[in-house]
Amino acid sequence: MIYADNAATTKMSKTAISTMVSLMEDTYGNPSSLYEFGQKAKEVLEKAREDIAGSIGATAREIIFTSGGSEADNQAIISAAKAGEKNGKKHIVSTAFEHHAVLHTLKKLEAEGFEITLLDVHSNGIVSAEEVENAIREDTALVTVMYVNNEIGTIQPIREIGAVCRKHGVLFHTDAVQAVGHISVNVVEDNIDLLSASGHKFHGPKGTGFLYARKGIRLLPLIEGGAQERGRRAGTENVPGIAAMAAALKEAVSNLDSYKAKLTPVRDKIIAGLREIAHSDLNGDEERRVPGNISFCFEGIEGESLLLLLDDKGIAASSGSACTSGSLDPSHVLLAIGRVHDVAHGSLRLSIGEDISDEEADFIVNAVKEVVEYLRGFSPVWRDLQAGKGKFIL
């Protein structure tokens, strides 16, 4: 099986696994306890906090551990919104192709009286800092723009957007779930106030994540109870999982250059091969994208059928976000960049990992070509297009 769905989740690294197992066996104390067992766990917890902070240019006290990116997104956005509300600011700026953890949170705030501006995204899958600045108003409490899109892999001009927010005194949050561990991220240089990340996206364990909150920003706890995480998230910390996440991130960040050097040419090779398929198109900018992402649309087919047939050939891929894989609606991300419904339905996301070989890349290209041709062979939509009863879009 060729695993090409790393944007959905990654295999835990050997370093993360060994770290986690060791702690589960030997360091199982509650870090809030005063006796030695607890204090050993506390030391591990704080070392993990320091390592994670160092990986993104933060300080340890600015890192809060969560259950993943979705929780971190929720806490960051709600905290910033409620802080703005106290000062009479109830306007939030975001984009139309954010992850649903952001969009659904914004929808909830909208029902509470906040005004939400969702910026349109260009066909290349990028929003400009100028557009963000034009949307900021006197009553804007927050700007939230994802660092890397989870479906099409495009990298946003985060540093420039952050600078615009600083200029106007507006808090800036970024969902960096698909960025951290894959490209260089520095919260200070990037002018970021709040950042969300998830461990299982960079070879850490599922159920782990963190929220960076710049010093001075007050966070509202989503979970009430104990005083863990300095009162910002109640509940006994998952020390083995957190330490494994920190180990995975430290390893990923130290290997960023080799990761990019290995994956970029393989990614580009697959893109070039898939472009040979008639009436197909790459989703998102060709250059400003993370090294492992390949997103395509193929006219005249259904993405679900494509995925099932690729699975039969031993390739694990997706048509978009794993969080919406049960939905029959076309991807909101693809619609946001201007894909029409019929084309958006025929999408494929390949997110490759460091262990992919050139032979596997060739196999993927050939398999997709075969499956697309097969599906088009009995597609009434494709037959109508070929017969001139409709116009090709791609």
Disulfide bonds with the S-S distance in Angstrom:
none
